[in-house]
Amino acid sequence: MLRAVGASSRHPATALVWCLALLLAAVCIRAAAEPESASSDLPVAEREKLEQRVRDRWQYLLQRNFDKVWQYSTPNYRSIFPKQLFAHKFSYAVDRELTGLEVVNYDAGAAVASVAVRVMSRPVKQTSEASVAIGAVPITVNEQWLKVDGQWWYSANE
């Protein structure tokens, strides 16, 4: 008969309990180790719409067309923060290049998607030898997008 660690001969069901506990632990460990594929819950056509909205917003950001960027913000955000104030939160000291994006998570119940946007950033003016030596720096910007009334909107809440 199999004997689990700590199993007593007085309780034959203890071995079964230990085996079930080990099996449950293995399943939990495997589930935790598997990468989350929550974006697969988002239908392909919807994911493509979202990705295009993210790309379009970033193209306006790269062009420094902040009036257009503002239009991608949620309706609630736009009702509170006027376009004139919105433009002041951006820097003109950095040039960026969009290198990729990926929908990394989607919560259908909340209609929220997380998008990882990959960007190369470099200073507009090389002000030191260090900035010349460093050059362009890759960064990933994690954005939240909300689906409201059938449209994807950038959420400024992070």
Residue pairs with C-beta under 8 A, 6 or more apart in sequence:
1 12
1 15
2 15
2 19
3 9
3 15
4 14
4 15
4 17
4 18
4 19
4 22
5 18
6 14
6 18
7 14
7 15
7 18
8 14
36 104
36 105
38 104
38 105
38 106
38 107
39 47
39 102
39 103
39 104
39 105
39 106
39 113
41 106
41 108
42 50
42 103
42 106
42 108
42 113
47 103
49 152
50 103
50 113
50 115
50 145
50 152
51 101
51 103
51 115
53 72
53 145
53 152
53 154
54 101
54 115
54 117
54 143
54 145
54 154
55 98
55 101
56 72
57 69
57 72
57 154
58 98
58 101
58 117
58 119
59 98
60 66
60 68
60 69
60 72
61 69
61 90
61 96
62 96
62 97
62 98
64 90
64 92
66 83
66 86
66 87
66 90
67 83
67 87
69 86
70 78
70 83
70 86
70 87
71 78
72 153
72 154
73 81
73 86
73 153
73 154
73 155
73 156
74 146
74 148
74 153
74 154
74 155
74 156
75 148
75 153
77 155
77 156
81 156
92 124
93 123
93 124
93 125
94 121
94 122
94 123
94 124
95 121
95 122
95 123
95 124
96 119
96 120
96 121
96 122
97 119
97 120
97 136
98 117
98 118
98 119
99 118
99 119
99 120
99 138
100 117
100 118
101 115
101 116
101 117
101 118
102 115
102 116
102 118
103 113
103 114
103 115
104 114
104 115
104 116
104 142
105 113
105 114
106 112
106 113
106 114
107 113
111 146
111 147
111 148
112 144
112 145
112 146
112 147
112 155
113 144
113 145
113 147
113 152
114 142
114 143
114 144
114 145
115 142
115 143
115 144
115 145
116 140
116 141
116 142
116 143
117 140
117 141
117 142
117 143
118 138
118 139
118 140
118 141
119 138
119 139
119 140
119 141
120 136
120 137
120 138
120 139
121 136
121 137
121 138
121 139
122 135
122 136
122 137
123 131
126 132
142 158
143 154
143 155
144 154
144 155
144 157
144 158
145 152
145 153
145 154
145 155
146 152
146 153
146 155
147 153
